[in-house]
């Protein structure tokens, strides 16, 4: 009897190792923070930018924007950044979800190139972190119906950023081995077309005058999965610092009431190619709306505005995608 059980166990393990029956062995990690922008969560003005305070009591724990998020030992600071302009040009507000007033969402609204008239920016910053080598985030996303007009932009779109990860930051002379991974929404042709997720990783050289030179190390576009417009979907993202054999970047998209679709599942280097001792993702933008003045002005010429709703943001340390 024991011999039969042992042989059965060996056969099961062998089948799993051959990929016949995949077992989920990923770490559940440490939940750092979660919020659906409910209860007394508030966007407040802060030195020309903004911040979020309060406690989202729709979650039982890890829900205090200051005590759980800003004061976490691995997190430096959370805030919302515009880099210029005023509320007639851009804003981030917590509002009742259109059509569902019982739910609250974070609304990014970008109607003018607020950064020196050259580009537009609204982003969440999680900056000054330490010990973040592997993390997982989940967020629900709704691209406003106006995004259908983005499909009609008369040029290709390679710059419409929705998240960005810095390993290390590219704007400080005191920081070496600069690198970023940029997640965006793209349009691969000049004619009207659907939108798709785009991704690239770049080393950066920073010159004494502040100028930058980015060198693309790798890039990907998934044209098999369209980016939904006018529909809620969830993005699950996993980042692991590592080289070409150990680095990971994973993104999956789950439309509301739909099946999860893997957008990217990559084993790639996720830090500067010259960095001999990478030390984690010190800074990242978990949610972002950042693009050119050309796209913003085109939208305005059509009577439309770039708008994204965000909900149910969650961040884990050392949680794996699978």
N, C-alpha and C positions, 0 to 999 in steps of 0.2 A: 504493500500500500504506500509506504513512505517513498519507495523508489519511483512509483508511478507519479506521485505528487511532485517529486523533485524533477523528473523528466518533463512533466507538463510545465513547470515553472521555467525550466531552461528553454523550452520551445517558445514560450511566450516572450521571454527576454530576447531571444534570437530574432523573432519576428519583428519586435519593436525596433531592434537595432538595424534591421534591414528596411525599415520604413513601412512595414505592413500594417502597423497599428501604432500611430504616434501618440505618445503620452505627454501630457502637459507637465513639464518639470520646471517651468519658469518660477522665479521668486515672486512672492506677493509684495515684497518690498515694504517700505515705510510710507504711509500716507502723511504728506506734509500739510496739505491744505485742500479745502473744498468749499465752493460757494456757488449758489445759483442766483446771487445778487438779490436775495430776498431780505425780509424783515427790516432791520435797521441799517443795512448796507447803504452807504451814501458816497457819492462822488463829491469831493470837496476841492476847491481851488487851492493851488499851492505853488507860489512863486512863478506864476505864468503857466504852469502845467497843472496837474491834478493828482489826486490820490483817492483811494477808497478806504473808508473806515467802517467800523460797526461789526456786528455779529450776524451771520446768516443762520437763524434758528430753525430753518427748514432742514438743516443737517444736525445730527446729535453732537458732533465733536469736530475738531480740526477746522473750525468755521469762523474764527476771530481774525479779522484782517491784520490786526496789530500783534496780538499776543501769539497767535499760532503761525502767522505768515512772516511778518517783519522780524519777529523775535526768535524765529527758528534758528538753531545754531549753524545750519548750513546755508541759510538765506541771508543775503546782505540787506536788500531793501526792495519793496515793491512800490511803484508809482506809475502814473500815466503821463506820457510825454507828447507834446505837440511840436515843440521847437519853433514857436512863433504863431502869429495870427491871433484872431479872437473868435468869439462864438458865432459870428456871422460867416466865418470861413470853415470852421471845424469844431466839433465837440464830441465828448464822450459823456453820456448820461445814462443813469439807470431809469428805465421807463417801464410802464406796463406793456406787455407784449401786445402788439396790434392784433385784435380779434380774440385775445385771450387775457382779459384784464386781471385775472387771478394770478398770473405769472409775471415775474419781472425779469428783464433782460438788460444787458449792457449794450447800448446803442452807439456805434461809431458812425459819425456823419461828416463827410468830407466834400465840401462844395467849392473850394477855391484852393489854389496852391499857396498854402500858408507859410511855407519855409522860403523866405526871401523871394517869393514869386516864382521859384524855380521848381518846386515839388510840393507834395502834400504828405503830411505825416500825422497819424494818430497811433500810438503804440503803448502797450503795457511793458514796463521794464522790470525784470528781476535781475538786479545788478549787485555786484560785490559779493558773489557767493563763494563758498569754499567747500571742498570735498564733494562736489557734484560731478561724479564721473559717469553715472548711469541714471537716467530718469525716464519717467513715463508720464504723459499728460493726456487728458481727455477733455474735450470741450464740444458743446453743441453749437452749431453755426447756422445762420440763416442769411443768405444773400438776398437783399431786397430786390423786388421785381425790377427796379431800375437797372440791375445788373444785366438784364436782357439787352440793354442798349450797348453795354460793353462789347457784346458780340458783334456789333456793327462798326466798331472803331476801324477806320480805313487803313490801319497798319497792323503788323504783327505786334503782339504784346508779350514782352519778356520781363517786364518790370511792373508787377502788381503783387507786392509782398504781403503775406498774411501771417508769417512767423519767421524769426531769425535767431540764430544761435552762434554766439561768439566764443571762439576758443583759440586765440585770445582777442580782446577788443582791438579795433583797427584805428582808433583815433587818439591814442596816447603814445607819446614819444618814449615813455618809460616802460612800456610793455613790449616785449619782443615776441617773435613768432606769431604774427597776427593771422587770424583765420576766421571764416564764417561759413555757415550753411544757411542758405536762404530757401524758404518754401514760399511758392507763389502760385498765382493763377495766371495762366498764359493762353494766348491765342496764336496758333502756329502759322496762320496765313494772313494775307492782307485783306482778303475778302471776308464777308460775314461768316462766322463759324461758331461752333460750340466752344466752351472754355474747358481747360484741362489743368491738372496740377503739374507744376514744374518745380525742379529742385536743382540746386547747384552748390558745390563746395569750392571755396576760393582761398588761396593764400593771398596775403596783402602786404605790400611794401608801403611804408609811410615815409614821406620825404620831409625834410626840414621845414619847408614852407607850408606843410599841412596837406599837400597833394598826396593822392593815393594811387597805387597801381595794383589792380586785382588780377590774379592769374587763376583761371579756372582749372581745378584739379580733376573734377568729374562733374557731370550733369546728367539729368534724367528728365524725360517728359513721358507721362503715361497718357496716351491718346486712346486707350481702350475704355476709360471710365470718364464720363462727362461730369463736370462740376455742376451740381444741381443749383438752380436758381428758383427762388420763391418756394423753397421747401426746406424744412429743418433736416440737418444731417449731423452726425457725430464724427469728429476726427479723433482717432487714437494715434498717438505719436510716441515713439521710443527712440532714445539716443543713447549710445554707449561710446565713450571715448575709446579709441583703439586704432591700430594700424590697418593695413589692407587685409589682414587676416582676422583681426579681432574687433575692428570698429563696426558698429551697426547703426543703421537708420531705417526705421520702419514707420509706415503711415498706412492706416486703414480708414476707410470712409463707410459709414453705415447710414443710409437714408432712413428717414422716419418710416417705420413699419416695413423696412426692407432688409436685405441680406448684407452682411459686412463684405466689403470689397477691398482687397489689399491693393494699395496704390504703389507703394515702394516697400521692398524687403531686401535691403542692400547690405552687403559686407564690404565696407570701404573705409579708407582712412578718414577719421573725423577730427583731425587736428592738423596744424601746420606741418608740411612735409619735411621741414628742417628742424622741428622741435625735438631735442634729445630727451626732454623730461616733461611731457605734457602733464598739467596739474588740474585738469577738470574744466568744466564749463562755468567760468566765472560770471558770465553775463548772458542773458537771453531775453528775447521778446516772445512770450508765449502766444500772444495775439497781436495783430498789427494790421494797419491799413496804410500803405505807403506806395506812392506811385508818382508818375511824371505829371508836369503841368499840362502836357499835351492831352493826356487822357482825361484829366479833370476838366479842362476847358472844353473838350469835345462833349463830355457828358452835359455840362452846363449849356452848351449851344443847342442841345437836344431837349432842354428842360428837365434834365435828370440829375441825380446826385449819387455819388458812391456811398452806399450805406450797408453796414453789416451789423447784425444782431448776434450777441454771444450769450451763452447760458451754460450753467452747470460745469464750471471749470474745476478740474481736479488735478493735483500734482503729487506724484510719488517719487521717492528716492529708491533706487535699486530695484524697482519693479520692472520685470521683463515683459516683452510683448507676447511671448509664447514659451 
